[in-house]
Amino acid sequence: MPGIDECLLEAMRLPGARGAALVDWTSGLALGAVGEFPGGDHEAAAAEAAEVARLTAEQRAFAPDGYDRRDSQDGQGSGGGVADPPVEDLIISNRDSYHVLRFVPTSFDSSVFLHVWLARPDGNLALARIRLGEMAGRLVLG
């Protein structure tokens, strides 16, 4: 089971990967980062991505039908002791790149996500979503 560093290095093997980070969306802090980031500052990029993730995750309109935030927060929801985030992932595209934010289920709370920055000409969104989902499931935190 990979830890943070191994997971981020695996993310950098995705086609078109320019940078990858594991971010706490509550605090906006990068728990780990590799590669380059928009503006050249991984901490600023983490804080800005965390703001988008937090705004999305807190909206009931984006939660699945029947999702109860209280069940997820106490770890007794359908995840069998694992807190499931209300959103699986976010994809943000611009003229030259994609940003994929994959929320990571954890045993303590659901406040972390993987952020991968992909160059648009080389990036493959479908592959990135699949691989990030696999990585998030195997990631060992703590």
N, CA, C and O atoms as CSV, one atom per row, in Angstrom:
chain,resi,resn,atom,element,x,y,z
A,1,MET,N,N,0.844,-1.180,0.000
A,1,MET,CA,C,0.000,0.000,0.000
A,1,MET,C,C,0.888,1.240,0.000
A,1,MET,O,O,1.712,1.419,0.896
A,2,PRO,N,N,0.719,2.090,-0.999
A,2,PRO,CA,C,1.604,3.245,-1.109
A,2,PRO,C,C,1.248,4.360,-0.139
A,2,PRO,O,O,0.087,4.564,0.216
A,3,GLY,N,N,2.286,5.072,0.277
A,3,GLY,CA,C,2.103,6.275,1.073
A,3,GLY,C,C,1.997,7.472,0.150
A,3,GLY,O,O,1.854,7.319,-1.063
A,4,ILE,N,N,2.066,8.654,0.719
A,4,ILE,CA,C,1.883,9.893,-0.036
A,4,ILE,C,C,2.922,10.043,-1.146
A,4,ILE,O,O,2.564,10.297,-2.296
A,5,ASP,N,N,4.192,9.889,-0.817
A,5,ASP,CA,C,5.243,10.098,-1.815
A,5,ASP,C,C,5.117,9.134,-2.988
A,5,ASP,O,O,5.227,9.544,-4.144
A,6,GLU,N,N,4.888,7.863,-2.699
A,6,GLU,CA,C,4.751,6.871,-3.761
A,6,GLU,C,C,3.540,7.171,-4.634
A,6,GLU,O,O,3.599,7.030,-5.856
A,7,CYS,N,N,2.456,7.580,-4.013
A,7,CYS,CA,C,1.237,7.898,-4.746
A,7,CYS,C,C,1.463,9.089,-5.684
A,7,CYS,O,O,1.029,9.062,-6.836
A,8,LEU,N,N,2.133,10.118,-5.201
A,8,LEU,CA,C,2.384,11.294,-6.029
A,8,LEU,C,C,3.324,10.978,-7.186
A,8,LEU,O,O,3.145,11.487,-8.292
A,9,LEU,N,N,4.322,10.143,-6.933
A,9,LEU,CA,C,5.221,9.746,-8.016
A,9,LEU,C,C,4.476,8.922,-9.069
A,9,LEU,O,O,4.738,9.045,-10.265
A,10,GLU,N,N,3.552,8.086,-8.613
A,10,GLU,CA,C,2.729,7.321,-9.553
A,10,GLU,C,C,1.855,8.262,-10.378
A,10,GLU,O,O,1.686,8.053,-11.579
A,11,ALA,N,N,1.302,9.288,-9.751
A,11,ALA,CA,C,0.482,10.263,-10.467
A,11,ALA,C,C,1.290,10.987,-11.536
A,11,ALA,O,O,0.760,11.332,-12.592
A,12,MET,N,N,2.562,11.215,-11.264
A,12,MET,CA,C,3.415,11.909,-12.236
A,12,MET,C,C,3.712,11.043,-13.459
A,12,MET,O,O,4.218,11.548,-14.461
A,13,ARG,N,N,3.410,9.767,-13.395
A,13,ARG,CA,C,3.596,8.885,-14.552
A,13,ARG,C,C,2.399,8.928,-15.512
A,13,ARG,O,O,2.435,8.315,-16.578
A,14,LEU,N,N,1.345,9.650,-15.131
A,14,LEU,CA,C,0.203,9.804,-16.030
A,14,LEU,C,C,0.626,10.618,-17.253
A,14,LEU,O,O,1.431,11.540,-17.123
A,15,PRO,N,N,0.101,10.297,-18.434
A,15,PRO,CA,C,0.449,11.080,-19.616
A,15,PRO,C,C,0.114,12.565,-19.424
A,15,PRO,O,O,-1.001,12.918,-19.040
A,16,GLY,N,N,1.095,13.418,-19.696
A,16,GLY,CA,C,0.896,14.857,-19.604
A,16,GLY,C,C,1.010,15.453,-18.217
A,16,GLY,O,O,0.816,16.657,-18.052
A,17,ALA,N,N,1.322,14.641,-17.208
A,17,ALA,CA,C,1.381,15.154,-15.827
A,17,ALA,C,C,2.464,16.219,-15.683
A,17,ALA,O,O,3.614,16.012,-16.071
A,18,ARG,N,N,2.079,17.349,-15.124
A,18,ARG,CA,C,3.025,18.436,-14.863
A,18,ARG,C,C,3.292,18.591,-13.373
A,18,ARG,O,O,4.381,19.001,-12.970
A,19,GLY,N,N,2.296,18.263,-12.559
A,19,GLY,CA,C,2.455,18.360,-11.114
A,19,GLY,C,C,1.369,17.569,-10.414
A,19,GLY,O,O,0.298,17.328,-10.971
A,20,ALA,N,N,1.660,17.166,-9.179
A,20,ALA,CA,C,0.685,16.407,-8.387
A,20,ALA,C,C,0.856,16.780,-6.922
A,20,ALA,O,O,1.966,17.033,-6.456
A,21,ALA,N,N,-0.260,16.810,-6.208
A,21,ALA,CA,C,-0.209,17.141,-4.784
A,21,ALA,C,C,-1.331,16.421,-4.056
A,21,ALA,O,O,-2.371,16.110,-4.638
A,22,LEU,N,N,-1.108,16.164,-2.788
A,22,LEU,CA,C,-2.155,15.702,-1.892
A,22,LEU,C,C,-2.459,16.880,-0.988
A,22,LEU,O,O,-1.571,17.390,-0.305
A,23,VAL,N,N,-3.705,17.313,-0.983
A,23,VAL,CA,C,-4.086,18.560,-0.314
A,23,VAL,C,C,-5.178,18.307,0.706
A,23,VAL,O,O,-6.110,17.544,0.455
A,24,ASP,N,N,-5.059,18.950,1.857
A,24,ASP,CA,C,-6.120,18.962,2.864
A,24,ASP,C,C,-7.040,20.126,2.515
A,24,ASP,O,O,-6.630,21.285,2.595
A,25,TRP,N,N,-8.289,19.827,2.125
A,25,TRP,CA,C,-9.164,20.906,1.679
A,25,TRP,C,C,-9.743,21.719,2.822
A,25,TRP,O,O,-10.345,22.765,2.579
A,26,THR,N,N,-9.583,21.279,4.047
A,26,THR,CA,C,-10.029,22.088,5.190
A,26,THR,C,C,-9.046,23.219,5.458
A,26,THR,O,O,-9.449,24.367,5.646
A,27,SER,N,N,-7.764,22.895,5.475
A,27,SER,CA,C,-6.740,23.897,5.786
A,27,SER,C,C,-6.121,24.536,4.548
A,27,SER,O,O,-5.582,25.640,4.625
A,28,GLY,N,N,-6.196,23.849,3.405
A,28,GLY,CA,C,-5.565,24.355,2.189
A,28,GLY,C,C,-4.088,24.033,2.102
A,28,GLY,O,O,-3.398,24.557,1.228
A,29,LEU,N,N,-3.583,23.183,2.990
A,29,LEU,CA,C,-2.160,22.843,2.996
A,29,LEU,C,C,-1.885,21.620,2.130
A,29,LEU,O,O,-2.661,20.665,2.111
A,30,ALA,N,N,-0.757,21.669,1.411
A,30,ALA,CA,C,-0.309,20.520,0.644
A,30,ALA,C,C,0.402,19.569,1.596
A,30,ALA,O,O,1.364,19.957,2.260
A,31,LEU,N,N,-0.063,18.327,1.666
A,31,LEU,CA,C,0.562,17.313,2.509
A,31,LEU,C,C,1.759,16.695,1.803
A,31,LEU,O,O,2.599,16.055,2.435
A,32,GLY,N,N,1.834,16.885,0.505
A,32,GLY,CA,C,2.940,16.425,-0.318
A,32,GLY,C,C,2.755,16.989,-1.710
A,32,GLY,O,O,1.624,17.190,-2.153
A,33,ALA,N,N,3.854,17.248,-2.408
A,33,ALA,CA,C,3.765,17.802,-3.759
A,33,ALA,C,C,4.999,17.424,-4.557
A,33,ALA,O,O,6.103,17.349,-4.017
A,34,VAL,N,N,4.804,17.184,-5.855
A,34,VAL,CA,C,5.907,16.913,-6.783
A,34,VAL,C,C,5.618,17.631,-8.100
A,34,VAL,O,O,4.465,17.914,-8.426
A,35,GLY,N,N,6.673,17.918,-8.846
A,35,GLY,CA,C,6.524,18.542,-10.152
A,35,GLY,C,C,6.369,20.049,-10.066
A,35,GLY,O,O,6.739,20.678,-9.075
A,36,GLU,N,N,5.814,20.608,-11.126
A,36,GLU,CA,C,5.614,22.053,-11.193
A,36,GLU,C,C,4.146,22.385,-10.947
A,36,GLU,O,O,3.282,21.509,-10.997
A,37,PHE,N,N,3.876,23.658,-10.681
A,37,PHE,CA,C,2.513,24.081,-10.374
A,37,PHE,C,C,2.225,25.424,-11.019
A,37,PHE,O,O,3.146,26.202,-11.267
A,38,PRO,N,N,0.949,25.706,-11.296
A,38,PRO,CA,C,0.603,27.000,-11.886
A,38,PRO,C,C,1.136,28.135,-11.019
A,38,PRO,O,O,0.957,28.128,-9.801
A,39,GLY,N,N,1.781,29.092,-11.637
A,39,GLY,CA,C,2.343,30.212,-10.897
A,39,GLY,C,C,3.651,29.888,-10.210
A,39,GLY,O,O,4.272,30.771,-9.619
A,40,GLY,N,N,4.090,28.621,-10.275
A,40,GLY,CA,C,5.360,28.223,-9.689
A,40,GLY,C,C,5.350,28.017,-8.181
A,40,GLY,O,O,6.403,27.752,-7.601
A,41,ASP,N,N,4.202,28.128,-7.527
A,41,ASP,CA,C,4.122,28.020,-6.072
A,41,ASP,C,C,3.130,26.924,-5.699
A,41,ASP,O,O,1.920,27.105,-5.833
A,42,HIS,N,N,3.649,25.773,-5.225
A,42,HIS,CA,C,2.741,24.663,-4.912
A,42,HIS,C,C,1.837,24.952,-3.722
A,42,HIS,O,O,0.723,24.430,-3.670
A,43,GLU,N,N,2.272,25.758,-2.773
A,43,GLU,CA,C,1.413,26.083,-1.625
A,43,GLU,C,C,0.239,26.972,-2.033
A,43,GLU,O,O,-0.884,26.768,-1.572
A,44,ALA,N,N,0.494,27.957,-2.895
A,44,ALA,CA,C,-0.591,28.817,-3.375
A,44,ALA,C,C,-1.565,28.007,-4.227
A,44,ALA,O,O,-2.780,28.166,-4.105
A,45,ALA,N,N,-1.030,27.130,-5.095
A,45,ALA,CA,C,-1.894,26.284,-5.920
A,45,ALA,C,C,-2.742,25.361,-5.043
A,45,ALA,O,O,-3.919,25.146,-5.332
A,46,ALA,N,N,-2.156,24.816,-3.978
A,46,ALA,CA,C,-2.897,23.935,-3.069
A,46,ALA,C,C,-4.024,24.698,-2.376
A,46,ALA,O,O,-5.144,24.196,-2.272
A,47,ALA,N,N,-3.733,25.897,-1.907
A,47,ALA,CA,C,-4.743,26.699,-1.215
A,47,ALA,C,C,-5.895,27.058,-2.148
A,47,ALA,O,O,-7.058,27.019,-1.745
A,48,GLU,N,N,-5.577,27.406,-3.387
A,48,GLU,CA,C,-6.624,27.772,-4.340
A,48,GLU,C,C,-7.453,26.557,-4.751
A,48,GLU,O,O,-8.675,26.650,-4.866
A,49,ALA,N,N,-6.799,25.424,-4.972
A,49,ALA,CA,C,-7.527,24.197,-5.308
A,49,ALA,C,C,-8.402,23.763,-4.133
A,49,ALA,O,O,-9.518,23.285,-4.334
A,50,ALA,N,N,-7.902,23.927,-2.912
A,50,ALA,CA,C,-8.674,23.557,-1.719
A,50,ALA,C,C,-9.946,24.392,-1.599
A,50,ALA,O,O,-10.989,23.889,-1.180
A,51,GLU,N,N,-9.854,25.662,-1.967
A,51,GLU,CA,C,-11.038,26.511,-1.904
A,51,GLU,C,C,-12.119,26.020,-2.862
A,51,GLU,O,O,-13.296,25.980,-2.504
A,52,VAL,N,N,-11.725,25.648,-4.076
A,52,VAL,CA,C,-12.677,25.107,-5.051
A,52,VAL,C,C,-13.250,23.780,-4.550
A,52,VAL,O,O,-14.458,23.555,-4.632
A,53,ALA,N,N,-12.389,22.908,-4.035
A,53,ALA,CA,C,-12.838,21.610,-3.534
A,53,ALA,C,C,-13.815,21.777,-2.376
A,53,ALA,O,O,-14.851,21.115,-2.331
A,54,ARG,N,N,-13.484,22.659,-1.445
A,54,ARG,CA,C,-14.338,22.888,-0.277
A,54,ARG,C,C,-15.703,23.432,-0.703
A,54,ARG,O,O,-16.737,22.966,-0.223
A,55,LEU,N,N,-15.705,24.410,-1.598
A,55,LEU,CA,C,-16.976,24.979,-2.057
A,55,LEU,C,C,-17.850,23.929,-2.734
A,55,LEU,O,O,-19.068,23.925,-2.553
A,56,THR,N,N,-17.247,23.054,-3.502
A,56,THR,CA,C,-18.003,22.008,-4.193
A,56,THR,C,C,-18.510,20.955,-3.213
A,56,THR,O,O,-19.677,20.568,-3.262
A,57,ALA,N,N,-17.639,20.494,-2.331
A,57,ALA,CA,C,-17.998,19.413,-1.411
A,57,ALA,C,C,-19.076,19.828,-0.412
A,57,ALA,O,O,-19.808,18.978,0.094
A,58,GLU,N,N,-19.177,21.107,-0.128
A,58,GLU,CA,C,-20.144,21.574,0.868
A,58,GLU,C,C,-21.526,21.856,0.283
A,58,GLU,O,O,-22.452,22.181,1.026
A,59,GLN,N,N,-21.677,21.737,-1.025
A,59,GLN,CA,C,-22.958,22.020,-1.667
A,59,GLN,C,C,-23.788,20.750,-1.798
A,59,GLN,O,O,-23.329,19.758,-2.364
A,60,ARG,N,N,-24.998,20.782,-1.279
A,60,ARG,CA,C,-25.878,19.608,-1.375
A,60,ARG,C,C,-26.233,19.280,-2.813
A,60,ARG,O,O,-26.520,18.125,-3.128
A,61,ALA,N,N,-26.220,20.267,-3.685
A,61,ALA,CA,C,-26.585,20.039,-5.085
A,61,ALA,C,C,-25.638,19.058,-5.770
A,61,ALA,O,O,-26.022,18.414,-6.746
A,62,PHE,N,N,-24.405,18.934,-5.272
A,62,PHE,CA,C,-23.425,18.058,-5.902
A,62,PHE,C,C,-23.284,16.716,-5.188
A,62,PHE,O,O,-22.521,15.861,-5.637
A,63,ALA,N,N,-23.998,16.519,-4.093
A,63,ALA,CA,C,-23.930,15.265,-3.343
A,63,ALA,C,C,-24.844,14.227,-3.993
A,63,ALA,O,O,-25.845,14.587,-4.614
A,64,PRO,N,N,-24.508,12.942,-3.855
A,64,PRO,CA,C,-25.389,11.902,-4.408
A,64,PRO,C,C,-26.720,11.854,-3.672
A,64,PRO,O,O,-26.823,12.287,-2.524
A,65,ASP,N,N,-27.735,11.324,-4.341
A,65,ASP,CA,C,-29.052,11.178,-3.711
A,65,ASP,C,C,-28.920,10.370,-2.433
A,65,ASP,O,O,-28.233,9.349,-2.406
A,66,GLY,N,N,-29.573,10.822,-1.377
A,66,GLY,CA,C,-29.569,10.102,-0.113
A,66,GLY,C,C,-28.316,10.298,0.717
A,66,GLY,O,O,-28.181,9.683,1.775
A,67,TYR,N,N,-27.392,11.143,0.264
A,67,TYR,CA,C,-26.154,11.374,1.026
A,67,TYR,C,C,-26.479,12.141,2.299
A,67,TYR,O,O,-27.156,13.168,2.264
A,68,ASP,N,N,-25.989,11.629,3.419
A,68,ASP,CA,C,-26.175,12.294,4.712
A,68,ASP,C,C,-24.804,12.646,5.258
A,68,ASP,O,O,-24.052,11.765,5.674
A,69,ARG,N,N,-24.480,13.916,5.258
A,69,ARG,CA,C,-23.163,14.394,5.699
A,69,ARG,C,C,-22.855,13.930,7.126
A,69,ARG,O,O,-21.699,13.642,7.438
A,70,ARG,N,N,-23.856,13.854,7.988
A,70,ARG,CA,C,-23.615,13.423,9.371
A,70,ARG,C,C,-23.139,11.985,9.426
A,70,ARG,O,O,-22.243,11.655,10.203
A,71,ASP,N,N,-23.741,11.113,8.596
A,71,ASP,CA,C,-23.307,9.714,8.571
A,71,ASP,C,C,-21.862,9.607,8.104
A,71,ASP,O,O,-21.088,8.813,8.639
A,72,SER,N,N,-21.505,10.401,7.112
A,72,SER,CA,C,-20.144,10.360,6.590
A,72,SER,C,C,-19.150,10.892,7.612
A,72,SER,O,O,-18.058,10.341,7.753
A,73,GLN,N,N,-19.509,11.948,8.324
A,73,GLN,CA,C,-18.575,12.563,9.259
A,73,GLN,C,C,-18.299,11.689,10.469
A,73,GLN,O,O,-17.198,11.743,11.016
A,74,ASP,N,N,-19.257,10.887,10.903
A,74,ASP,CA,C,-18.979,10.054,12.078
A,74,ASP,C,C,-18.414,8.687,11.704
A,74,ASP,O,O,-18.161,7.846,12.566
A,75,GLY,N,N,-18.218,8.480,10.383
A,75,GLY,CA,C,-17.604,7.229,9.939
A,75,GLY,C,C,-18.549,6.034,9.975
A,75,GLY,O,O,-18.105,4.902,9.782
A,76,GLN,N,N,-19.840,6.252,10.216
A,76,GLN,CA,C,-20.787,5.153,10.297
A,76,GLN,C,C,-21.669,5.042,9.067
A,76,GLN,O,O,-22.644,4.290,9.070
A,77,GLY,N,N,-21.336,5.786,8.009
A,77,GLY,CA,C,-22.131,5.745,6.781
A,77,GLY,C,C,-21.944,4.437,6.040
A,77,GLY,O,O,-21.475,3.448,6.604
A,78,SER,N,N,-22.310,4.445,4.793
A,78,SER,CA,C,-22.277,3.221,4.011
A,78,SER,C,C,-20.872,2.724,3.723
A,78,SER,O,O,-20.707,1.625,3.195
A,79,GLY,N,N,-19.854,3.510,4.059
A,79,GLY,CA,C,-18.484,3.116,3.771
A,79,GLY,C,C,-17.898,2.134,4.754
A,79,GLY,O,O,-16.723,1.790,4.626
A,80,GLY,N,N,-18.652,1.665,5.729
A,80,GLY,CA,C,-18.147,0.676,6.676
A,80,GLY,C,C,-16.986,1.194,7.508
A,80,GLY,O,O,-15.962,0.523,7.633
A,81,GLY,N,N,-17.142,2.391,8.081
A,81,GLY,CA,C,-16.089,2.961,8.905
A,81,GLY,C,C,-15.175,3.898,8.137
A,81,GLY,O,O,-14.300,4.526,8.734
A,82,VAL,N,N,-15.356,4.007,6.828
A,82,VAL,CA,C,-14.569,4.937,6.028
A,82,VAL,C,C,-15.471,6.082,5.619
A,82,VAL,O,O,-16.558,5.874,5.080
A,83,ALA,N,N,-15.005,7.299,5.882
A,83,ALA,CA,C,-15.796,8.470,5.544
A,83,ALA,C,C,-15.701,8.728,4.050
A,83,ALA,O,O,-14.619,9.006,3.533
A,84,ASP,N,N,-16.825,8.637,3.356
A,84,ASP,CA,C,-16.849,8.875,1.917
A,84,ASP,C,C,-17.117,10.344,1.639
A,84,ASP,O,O,-18.069,10.914,2.173
A,85,PRO,N,N,-16.282,10.966,0.806
A,85,PRO,CA,C,-16.561,12.355,0.426
A,85,PRO,C,C,-17.832,12.415,-0.412
A,85,PRO,O,O,-18.171,11.439,-1.081
A,86,PRO,N,N,-18.539,13.534,-0.388
A,86,PRO,CA,C,-19.781,13.650,-1.153
A,86,PRO,C,C,-19.539,13.747,-2.658
A,86,PRO,O,O,-20.448,13.483,-3.445
A,87,VAL,N,N,-18.334,14.120,-3.064
A,87,VAL,CA,C,-17.993,14.288,-4.472
A,87,VAL,C,C,-16.831,13.349,-4.778
A,87,VAL,O,O,-15.912,13.220,-3.969
A,88,GLU,N,N,-16.860,12.695,-5.932
A,88,GLU,CA,C,-15.765,11.811,-6.322
A,88,GLU,C,C,-14.575,12.599,-6.844
A,88,GLU,O,O,-13.463,12.486,-6.327
A,89,ASP,N,N,-14.823,13.404,-7.880
A,89,ASP,CA,C,-13.733,14.202,-8.422
A,89,ASP,C,C,-14.260,15.439,-9.130
A,89,ASP,O,O,-15.447,15.549,-9.436
A,90,LEU,N,N,-13.350,16.364,-9.381
A,90,LEU,CA,C,-13.640,17.582,-10.136
A,90,LEU,C,C,-12.653,17.649,-11.288
A,90,LEU,O,O,-11.488,17.278,-11.148
A,91,ILE,N,N,-13.132,18.125,-12.423
A,91,ILE,CA,C,-12.246,18.338,-13.570
A,91,ILE,C,C,-12.411,19.789,-13.989
A,91,ILE,O,O,-13.517,20.257,-14.260
A,92,ILE,N,N,-11.293,20.483,-14.035
A,92,ILE,CA,C,-11.287,21.877,-14.446
A,92,ILE,C,C,-10.389,21.966,-15.674
A,92,ILE,O,O,-9.244,21.513,-15.651
A,93,SER,N,N,-10.913,22.547,-16.739
A,93,SER,CA,C,-10.106,22.652,-17.959
A,93,SER,C,C,-9.937,24.115,-18.339
A,93,SER,O,O,-10.819,24.944,-18.115
A,94,ASN,N,N,-8.782,24.407,-18.920
A,94,ASN,CA,C,-8.558,25.713,-19.519
A,94,ASN,C,C,-7.901,25.494,-20.874
A,94,ASN,O,O,-7.833,24.359,-21.346
A,95,ARG,N,N,-7.418,26.549,-21.504
A,95,ARG,CA,C,-6.904,26.412,-22.870
A,95,ARG,C,C,-5.725,25.464,-23.009
A,95,ARG,O,O,-5.576,24.814,-24.044
A,96,ASP,N,N,-4.875,25.374,-21.973
A,96,ASP,CA,C,-3.661,24.562,-22.145
A,96,ASP,C,C,-3.502,23.422,-21.153
A,96,ASP,O,O,-2.522,22.681,-21.229
A,97,SER,N,N,-4.444,23.260,-20.217
A,97,SER,CA,C,-4.258,22.199,-19.225
A,97,SER,C,C,-5.572,21.748,-18.608
A,97,SER,O,O,-6.623,22.368,-18.777
A,98,TYR,N,N,-5.463,20.638,-17.882
A,98,TYR,CA,C,-6.565,20.099,-17.091
A,98,TYR,C,C,-6.099,20.003,-15.646
A,98,TYR,O,O,-4.924,19.753,-15.376
A,99,HIS,N,N,-7.024,20.202,-14.726
A,99,HIS,CA,C,-6.774,19.963,-13.309
A,99,HIS,C,C,-7.794,18.919,-12.868
A,99,HIS,O,O,-8.999,19.112,-13.029
A,100,VAL,N,N,-7.313,17.828,-12.317
A,100,VAL,CA,C,-8.200,16.780,-11.825
A,100,VAL,C,C,-8.012,16.707,-10.314
A,100,VAL,O,O,-6.904,16.486,-9.825
A,101,LEU,N,N,-9.109,16.894,-9.582
A,101,LEU,CA,C,-9.096,16.811,-8.127
A,101,LEU,C,C,-9.893,15.578,-7.739
A,101,LEU,O,O,-11.097,15.512,-7.990
A,102,ARG,N,N,-9.237,14.605,-7.130
A,102,ARG,CA,C,-9.878,13.351,-6.729
A,102,ARG,C,C,-9.958,13.295,-5.210
A,102,ARG,O,O,-8.928,13.263,-4.536
A,103,PHE,N,N,-11.157,13.284,-4.671
A,103,PHE,CA,C,-11.347,13.217,-3.226
A,103,PHE,C,C,-10.973,11.824,-2.728
A,103,PHE,O,O,-11.274,10.822,-3.377
A,104,VAL,N,N,-10.319,11.770,-1.578
A,104,VAL,CA,C,-9.804,10.515,-1.033
A,104,VAL,C,C,-10.605,10.124,0.210
A,104,VAL,O,O,-10.633,10.880,1.181
A,105,PRO,N,N,-11.260,8.952,0.199
A,105,PRO,CA,C,-11.932,8.478,1.412
A,105,PRO,C,C,-10.877,8.126,2.468
A,105,PRO,O,O,-9.861,7.506,2.154
A,106,THR,N,N,-11.120,8.520,3.703
A,106,THR,CA,C,-10.180,8.242,4.786
A,106,THR,C,C,-10.923,7.688,5.989
A,106,THR,O,O,-12.146,7.797,6.077
A,107,SER,N,N,-10.185,7.095,6.908
A,107,SER,CA,C,-10.809,6.552,8.114
A,107,SER,C,C,-11.050,7.633,9.158
A,107,SER,O,O,-11.819,7.420,10.094
A,108,PHE,N,N,-10.402,8.796,9.014
A,108,PHE,CA,C,-10.555,9.847,10.019
A,108,PHE,C,C,-11.513,10.936,9.588
A,108,PHE,O,O,-12.290,11.392,10.428
A,109,ASP,N,N,-11.519,11.370,8.395
A,109,ASP,CA,C,-12.500,12.273,7.803
A,109,ASP,C,C,-12.204,12.375,6.325
A,109,ASP,O,O,-11.193,11.856,5.853
A,110,SER,N,N,-13.071,13.036,5.595
A,110,SER,CA,C,-12.893,13.109,4.145
A,110,SER,C,C,-12.462,14.507,3.742
A,110,SER,O,O,-13.205,15.218,3.066
A,111,SER,N,N,-11.296,14.894,4.141
A,111,SER,CA,C,-10.878,16.260,3.858
A,111,SER,C,C,-9.600,16.331,3.035
A,111,SER,O,O,-8.921,17.358,3.062
A,112,VAL,N,N,-9.255,15.294,2.318
A,112,VAL,CA,C,-8.073,15.341,1.467
A,112,VAL,C,C,-8.439,14.967,0.034
A,112,VAL,O,O,-9.391,14.226,-0.212
A,113,PHE,N,N,-7.662,15.498,-0.896
A,113,PHE,CA,C,-7.851,15.158,-2.297
A,113,PHE,C,C,-6.511,15.155,-3.009
A,113,PHE,O,O,-5.564,15.832,-2.607
A,114,LEU,N,N,-6.460,14.371,-4.082
A,114,LEU,CA,C,-5.306,14.360,-4.971
A,114,LEU,C,C,-5.559,15.394,-6.060
A,114,LEU,O,O,-6.643,15.434,-6.641
A,115,HIS,N,N,-4.570,16.224,-6.334
A,115,HIS,CA,C,-4.667,17.235,-7.389
A,115,HIS,C,C,-3.576,16.944,-8.405
A,115,HIS,O,O,-2.389,16.949,-8.078
A,116,VAL,N,N,-3.987,16.690,-9.639
A,116,VAL,CA,C,-3.021,16.449,-10.715
A,116,VAL,C,C,-3.246,17.497,-11.793
A,116,VAL,O,O,-4.370,17.738,-12.234
A,117,TRP,N,N,-2.146,18.110,-12.202
A,117,TRP,CA,C,-2.160,19.111,-13.258
A,117,TRP,C,C,-1.625,18.451,-14.519
A,117,TRP,O,O,-0.490,17.976,-14.538
A,118,LEU,N,N,-2.441,18.420,-15.581
A,118,LEU,CA,C,-2.081,17.753,-16.826
A,118,LEU,C,C,-1.968,18.753,-17.974
A,118,LEU,O,O,-2.808,19.643,-18.106
A,119,ALA,N,N,-0.939,18.613,-18.801
A,119,ALA,CA,C,-0.833,19.398,-20.026
A,119,ALA,C,C,-1.920,18.912,-20.982
A,119,ALA,O,O,-2.071,17.709,-21.190
A,120,ARG,N,N,-2.660,19.823,-21.550
A,120,ARG,CA,C,-3.801,19.445,-22.382
A,120,ARG,C,C,-3.429,18.627,-23.624
A,120,ARG,O,O,-4.131,17.665,-23.937
A,121,PRO,N,N,-2.363,18.967,-24.338
A,121,PRO,CA,C,-2.055,18.178,-25.550
A,121,PRO,C,C,-1.731,16.709,-25.263
A,121,PRO,O,O,-1.994,15.846,-26.101
A,122,ASP,N,N,-1.163,16.420,-24.095
A,122,ASP,CA,C,-0.739,15.060,-23.770
A,122,ASP,C,C,-1.626,14.366,-22.746
A,122,ASP,O,O,-1.574,13.143,-22.614
A,123,GLY,N,N,-2.434,15.122,-22.024
A,123,GLY,CA,C,-3.234,14.569,-20.938
A,123,GLY,C,C,-4.384,13.716,-21.440
A,123,GLY,O,O,-4.924,13.947,-22.522
A,124,ASN,N,N,-4.745,12.738,-20.645
A,124,ASN,CA,C,-5.846,11.835,-20.967
A,124,ASN,C,C,-6.767,11.819,-19.739
A,124,ASN,O,O,-6.469,11.168,-18.738
A,125,LEU,N,N,-7.883,12.542,-19.830
A,125,LEU,CA,C,-8.781,12.680,-18.676
A,125,LEU,C,C,-9.372,11.355,-18.215
A,125,LEU,O,O,-9.457,11.105,-17.012
A,126,ALA,N,N,-9.776,10.514,-19.136
A,126,ALA,CA,C,-10.365,9.234,-18.748
A,126,ALA,C,C,-9.356,8.391,-17.978
A,126,ALA,O,O,-9.674,7.838,-16.926
A,127,LEU,N,N,-8.149,8.298,-18.501
A,127,LEU,CA,C,-7.111,7.530,-17.828
A,127,LEU,C,C,-6.765,8.142,-16.478
A,127,LEU,O,O,-6.571,7.418,-15.502
A,128,ALA,N,N,-6.686,9.474,-16.414
A,128,ALA,CA,C,-6.372,10.145,-15.151
A,128,ALA,C,C,-7.437,9.844,-14.098
A,128,ALA,O,O,-7.102,9.562,-12.948
A,129,ARG,N,N,-8.717,9.900,-14.477
A,129,ARG,CA,C,-9.789,9.605,-13.521
A,129,ARG,C,C,-9.697,8.174,-13.003
A,129,ARG,O,O,-9.835,7.930,-11.804
A,130,ILE,N,N,-9.467,7.246,-13.896
A,130,ILE,CA,C,-9.378,5.835,-13.499
A,130,ILE,C,C,-8.198,5.619,-12.562
A,130,ILE,O,O,-8.348,5.035,-11.489
A,131,ARG,N,N,-7.032,6.089,-12.967
A,131,ARG,CA,C,-5.824,5.867,-12.160
A,131,ARG,C,C,-5.882,6.600,-10.824
A,131,ARG,O,O,-5.456,6.057,-9.805
A,132,LEU,N,N,-6.401,7.822,-10.816
A,132,LEU,CA,C,-6.502,8.547,-9.540
A,132,LEU,C,C,-7.476,7.855,-8.594
A,132,LEU,O,O,-7.254,7.830,-7.384
A,133,GLY,N,N,-8.552,7.293,-9.137
A,133,GLY,CA,C,-9.482,6.527,-8.308
A,133,GLY,C,C,-8.802,5.314,-7.690
A,133,GLY,O,O,-9.011,5.008,-6.517
A,134,GLU,N,N,-7.989,4.627,-8.484
A,134,GLU,CA,C,-7.248,3.477,-7.966
A,134,GLU,C,C,-6.252,3.914,-6.892
A,134,GLU,O,O,-6.135,3.278,-5.845
A,135,MET,N,N,-5.537,5.007,-7.166
A,135,MET,CA,C,-4.552,5.511,-6.203
A,135,MET,C,C,-5.210,5.930,-4.893
A,135,MET,O,O,-4.705,5.642,-3.808
A,136,ALA,N,N,-6.333,6.608,-5.010
A,136,ALA,CA,C,-7.045,7.074,-3.813
A,136,ALA,C,C,-7.488,5.901,-2.953
A,136,ALA,O,O,-7.480,5.992,-1.726
A,137,GLY,N,N,-7.875,4.799,-3.588
A,137,GLY,CA,C,-8.297,3.614,-2.855
A,137,GLY,C,C,-7.157,2.894,-2.143
A,137,GLY,O,O,-7.373,2.229,-1.129
A,138,ARG,N,N,-5.944,3.028,-2.674
A,138,ARG,CA,C,-4.790,2.343,-2.096
A,138,ARG,C,C,-3.978,3.221,-1.148
A,138,ARG,O,O,-3.153,2.716,-0.387
A,139,LEU,N,N,-4.204,4.511,-1.193
A,139,LEU,CA,C,-3.389,5.461,-0.427
A,139,LEU,C,C,-3.501,5.213,1.069
A,139,LEU,O,O,-4.600,5.078,1.607
A,140,VAL,N,N,-2.353,5.153,1.735
A,140,VAL,CA,C,-2.304,4.959,3.182
A,140,VAL,C,C,-1.904,6.278,3.820
A,140,VAL,O,O,-0.815,6.796,3.572
A,141,LEU,N,N,-2.791,6.815,4.640
A,141,LEU,CA,C,-2.523,8.072,5.348
A,141,LEU,C,C,-2.380,7.778,6.837
A,141,LEU,O,O,-3.116,6.969,7.402
A,142,GLY,N,N,-1.416,8.453,7.458
A,142,GLY,CA,C,-1.279,8.320,8.897
A,142,GLY,C,C,-0.093,7.514,9.335
A,142,GLY,O,O,0.123,7.335,10.534
